[in-house]
Amino acid sequence: MEEVLEALEEARRIRRERADWQFIESLPPKLRAALRYYIETGDIYVASRIAGITVDEFNELRIRARVPSVT
């Protein structure tokens, strides 16, 4: 169990460090909130719902924001 928590925290750390925060902060509030949620949780489905866009559209946004897909 502890290994799983450590892996989740490591993934979160990587997403935070590699994200283009200047780009993220320039986005409208819904998209910004969705990317922040994704960075913290890694849940692309819920993040896409927060943004009000499809998972594919959110994935494109994630790539533009330089947020890696870490599992």
C-alpha positions in Angstrom: 0.0 0.0 0.0 2.8 2.4 0.9 4.5 1.7 -2.5 1.3 2.7 -4.3 1.1 5.9 -2.4 4.7 6.7 -3.1 4.2 6.0 -6.8 1.1 8.3 -6.9 3.0 11.1 -5.2 6.0 10.7 -7.6 3.6 10.9 -10.6 2.1 14.1 -9.1 5.5 15.6 -8.5 6.5 14.9 -12.1 3.3 16.4 -13.5 3.8 19.5 -11.3 7.4 20.0 -12.3 7.1 19.6 -16.0 3.8 21.6 -16.5 4.0 24.9 -18.3 2.5 27.0 -15.5 2.7 30.2 -17.5 0.5 28.6 -20.2 -1.9 27.1 -17.6 -2.3 30.4 -15.8 -3.2 32.2 -19.1 -6.2 29.9 -19.7 -9.8 30.6 -18.9 -10.8 29.5 -15.3 -12.5 26.2 -16.3 -9.6 24.9 -18.3 -7.1 26.1 -15.7 -9.0 24.3 -12.9 -9.3 21.2 -15.0 -5.5 21.1 -15.7 -4.8 21.7 -12.0 -7.1 18.8 -11.1 -5.4 16.6 -13.6 -2.0 17.5 -12.3 -3.0 16.7 -8.7 -4.9 13.5 -9.5 -4.0 12.1 -12.9 -7.7 11.6 -13.6 -8.2 12.6 -17.2 -11.9 11.7 -17.3 -13.0 13.9 -14.4 -10.6 16.7 -15.6 -12.3 16.7 -19.0 -15.7 17.0 -17.4 -14.5 19.9 -15.3 -13.2 21.6 -18.5 -16.5 20.8 -20.4 -14.6 19.1 -23.2 -14.1 15.5 -24.5 -11.3 13.4 -23.1 -9.5 13.7 -26.5 -9.8 17.5 -26.5 -8.5 17.5 -22.9 -5.6 15.3 -23.8 -4.7 17.8 -26.6 -4.8 20.6 -24.0 -2.7 18.6 -21.6 -0.1 18.1 -24.3 -0.1 21.9 -25.1 0.4 22.6 -21.4 3.3 20.2 -21.3 1.8 18.1 -18.6 3.1 14.5 -18.9 0.8 11.5 -18.7 2.4 9.7 -15.8 0.8 6.6 -14.3 
